[in-house]
Protein backbone atom coordinates (compact mmCIF):
# COMPACT_ATOMS: atom_id res chain seq x y z
CA UNK A 1 0.00 0.00 0.00
CA UNK A 2 2.75 2.50 0.93
CA UNK A 3 4.66 1.59 -2.25
CA UNK A 4 1.55 2.32 -4.35
CA UNK A 5 1.14 5.71 -2.66
CA UNK A 6 4.79 6.55 -3.36
CA UNK A 7 4.35 5.58 -7.02
CA UNK A 8 1.32 7.87 -7.27
CA UNK A 9 3.22 10.78 -5.71
CA UNK A 10 6.22 10.18 -7.95
CA UNK A 11 3.98 10.08 -11.02
CA UNK A 12 2.23 13.33 -10.06
CA UNK A 13 5.56 15.00 -9.31
CA UNK A 14 7.03 13.89 -12.63
CA UNK A 15 4.25 15.66 -14.52
CA UNK A 16 4.81 18.89 -12.62
CA UNK A 17 8.58 18.61 -13.02
CA UNK A 18 8.33 19.23 -16.76
CA UNK A 19 7.72 22.89 -15.97
CA UNK A 20 5.03 25.34 -16.96
CA UNK A 21 3.62 25.58 -20.47
CA UNK A 22 2.83 29.11 -21.62
CA UNK A 23 0.03 29.81 -24.09
CA UNK A 24 0.16 33.24 -25.77
CA UNK A 25 -2.73 35.63 -26.20
CA UNK A 26 -4.40 35.25 -29.60
CA UNK A 27 -4.70 38.40 -31.67
CA UNK A 28 -2.93 41.63 -30.69
CA UNK A 29 0.35 41.17 -28.85
CA UNK A 30 0.06 41.78 -25.11
CA UNK A 31 2.79 41.33 -22.46
CA UNK A 32 1.22 38.31 -20.74
CA UNK A 33 0.10 34.76 -21.49
CA UNK A 34 -3.55 33.87 -22.04
CA UNK A 35 -2.99 30.89 -19.77
CA UNK A 36 -0.25 28.82 -18.16
CA UNK A 37 -0.49 25.08 -17.53
CA UNK A 38 1.48 23.63 -14.61
CA UNK A 39 0.83 19.93 -14.17
CA UNK A 40 -2.94 19.59 -13.93
CA UNK A 41 -3.52 23.24 -13.03
CA UNK A 42 -4.42 25.86 -15.63
CA UNK A 43 -4.00 29.51 -14.67
CA UNK A 44 -6.20 31.72 -16.87
CA UNK A 45 -5.23 35.39 -17.12
CA UNK A 46 -7.86 37.99 -16.36
CA UNK A 47 -10.46 38.12 -19.11
CA UNK A 48 -12.44 41.21 -20.03
CA UNK A 49 -15.48 41.38 -22.30
CA UNK A 50 -13.67 41.62 -25.61
CA UNK A 51 -14.56 39.75 -28.77
CA UNK A 52 -12.08 36.85 -29.18
CA UNK A 53 -8.83 37.84 -30.89
CA UNK A 54 -9.56 41.59 -30.59
CA UNK A 55 -9.29 44.35 -28.04
CA UNK A 56 -12.84 45.55 -28.72
CA UNK A 57 -15.21 45.48 -25.75
CA UNK A 58 -18.71 44.26 -26.48
CA UNK A 59 -21.19 47.13 -26.16
CA UNK A 60 -23.86 47.34 -23.49
CA UNK A 61 -22.06 47.44 -20.14
CA UNK A 62 -21.90 44.92 -17.30
CA UNK A 63 -24.44 42.40 -18.67
CA UNK A 64 -23.01 41.79 -22.14
CA UNK A 65 -19.44 42.11 -20.84
CA UNK A 66 -20.07 39.45 -18.17
CA UNK A 67 -21.46 37.03 -20.75
CA UNK A 68 -18.46 37.65 -23.03
CA UNK A 69 -15.97 37.23 -20.15
CA UNK A 70 -17.51 33.92 -19.12
CA UNK A 71 -17.72 32.67 -22.71
CA UNK A 72 -14.05 33.62 -23.21
CA UNK A 73 -13.06 31.69 -20.06
CA UNK A 74 -15.15 28.71 -21.15
CA UNK A 75 -13.40 28.65 -24.55
CA UNK A 76 -9.95 28.84 -22.96
CA UNK A 77 -10.47 26.04 -20.44
CA UNK A 78 -12.16 23.81 -23.03
CA UNK A 79 -9.23 24.37 -25.41
CA UNK A 80 -7.05 22.76 -22.73
CA UNK A 81 -9.32 19.79 -22.04
CA UNK A 82 -11.12 21.21 -19.03
CA UNK A 83 -14.50 22.87 -18.45
CA UNK A 84 -16.26 25.46 -16.33
CA UNK A 85 -17.18 22.60 -13.98
CA UNK A 86 -13.43 22.16 -13.30
CA UNK A 87 -12.81 25.78 -12.25
CA UNK A 88 -11.60 25.81 -8.66
CA UNK A 89 -11.05 29.54 -8.02
CA UNK A 90 -12.02 32.80 -9.70
CA UNK A 91 -11.16 36.37 -8.83
CA UNK A 92 -13.59 39.04 -10.03
CA UNK A 93 -12.66 42.68 -10.52
CA UNK A 94 -15.55 45.12 -10.97
CA UNK A 95 -15.23 48.73 -12.09
CA UNK A 96 -18.13 49.54 -9.75
CA UNK A 97 -19.07 47.33 -6.79
CA UNK A 98 -22.67 48.46 -7.25
CA UNK A 99 -22.72 46.20 -10.34
CA UNK A 100 -22.01 43.13 -8.17
CA UNK A 101 -25.69 41.99 -8.16
CA UNK A 102 -25.98 42.34 -11.96
CA UNK A 103 -22.70 40.42 -12.41
CA UNK A 104 -23.82 37.65 -10.03
CA UNK A 105 -27.14 37.20 -11.81
CA UNK A 106 -25.31 36.24 -15.00
CA UNK A 107 -22.29 34.51 -13.38
CA UNK A 108 -24.48 32.03 -11.46
CA UNK A 109 -25.99 30.76 -14.74
CA UNK A 110 -22.56 29.42 -15.75
CA UNK A 111 -22.30 27.22 -12.63
CA UNK A 112 -25.34 25.00 -12.05
CA UNK A 113 -23.95 22.49 -9.53
CA UNK A 114 -20.61 23.50 -7.97
CA UNK A 115 -19.48 27.10 -8.34
CA UNK A 116 -15.76 27.65 -7.79
CA UNK A 117 -14.31 29.44 -4.81
CA UNK A 118 -14.37 33.16 -5.55
CA UNK A 119 -13.23 36.58 -4.46
CA UNK A 120 -14.71 39.82 -5.77
CA UNK A 121 -13.55 43.38 -5.41
CA UNK A 122 -13.96 46.78 -6.99
CA UNK A 123 -11.01 48.23 -8.87
CA UNK A 124 -10.35 51.81 -9.83
CA UNK A 125 -10.03 51.40 -13.59
CA UNK A 126 -9.86 48.19 -15.58
CA UNK A 127 -8.07 47.71 -18.91
CA UNK A 128 -9.86 49.30 -21.88
CA UNK A 129 -12.46 50.77 -19.48
CA UNK A 130 -14.04 47.34 -19.00
CA UNK A 131 -16.76 46.94 -16.39
CA UNK A 132 -15.55 43.49 -15.27
CA UNK A 133 -12.44 41.27 -15.38
CA UNK A 134 -12.28 37.66 -14.18
CA UNK A 135 -9.22 35.46 -13.71
CA UNK A 136 -9.52 31.76 -12.93
CA UNK A 137 -7.68 28.61 -11.94
CA UNK A 138 -8.90 25.33 -13.42
CA UNK A 139 -8.16 21.66 -12.89
CA UNK A 140 -7.13 19.92 -16.13
CA UNK A 141 -7.32 16.13 -15.87
CA UNK A 142 -3.96 14.63 -16.90
CA UNK A 143 -5.53 12.45 -19.61
CA UNK A 144 -6.93 15.60 -21.27
CA UNK A 145 -4.08 18.03 -20.61
CA UNK A 146 -3.04 19.88 -23.78
CA UNK A 147 0.57 19.28 -24.78
BELCORQUI-V49891 format. One record per backbone hydrogen bond with DSSP energy under -0.5 kcal/mol. CO is the residue of the C=O (numbers start at 0). NH is the residue of the N-H. E is the energy in kcal/mol with one decimal. If there is no record, write none. Layout:
co-><CO:CO>
nh-><NH:NH>
e-><E:E>
//
This chain:
co-><0:1:2:3:4:5:6:7:8:9:10:11:12:13:14:15:20:21:22:22:29:31:33:34:35:35:36:37:39:40:40:41:41:42:42:43:46:47:48:50:54:55:60:61:62:63:64:65:66:67:68:69:70:71:72:73:74:75:76:76:77:79:82:83:85:87:88:89:90:91:91:92:93:95:96:98:99:100:101:102:102:103:105:106:107:116:118:120:122:125:126:130:131:132:133:134:135:136:136:137:138:140:140:141>
nh-><4:5:6:7:8:9:10:11:12:13:14:15:16:17:17:18:36:23:33:34:31:24:44:22:37:42:20:40:139:37:42:43:137:35:44:135:133:49:57:53:56:50:64:65:66:67:68:69:70:71:72:73:74:75:76:77:78:79:79:81:80:145:85:86:138:116:136:118:134:93:120:132:122:98:99:102:103:104:105:105:106:107:108:109:110:89:91:93:124:128:129:94:48:92:46:90:43:87:88:41:140:143:144:144>
e-><-2.0:-2.2:-2.1:-2.0:-2.3:-2.7:-2.3:-2.4:-2.7:-2.2:-1.5:-1.6:-1.9:-0.5:-0.9:-1.5:-2.5:-0.5:-2.0:-1.5:-1.0:-0.6:-2.3:-2.6:-0.5:-3.0:-2.6:-2.0:-3.2:-3.0:-0.5:-0.6:-2.8:-2.0:-0.6:-1.3:-1.9:-2.3:-2.8:-2.0:-0.7:-2.1:-2.4:-2.3:-2.1:-2.3:-2.8:-2.5:-2.4:-2.6:-2.5:-2.5:-2.2:-2.1:-2.7:-2.3:-1.8:-0.9:-0.6:-2.7:-1.7:-0.6:-1.6:-1.5:-2.6:-1.8:-2.5:-1.8:-2.3:-0.5:-2.2:-2.2:-3.0:-2.6:-1.8:-2.6:-2.8:-2.1:-1.1:-0.6:-3.0:-2.5:-1.1:-1.7:-1.2:-2.2:-2.9:-2.8:-1.6:-1.7:-1.8:-2.6:-0.5:-3.2:-2.7:-2.8:-3.1:-2.9:-1.5:-3.1:-0.5:-2.2:-1.0:-0.7>
//
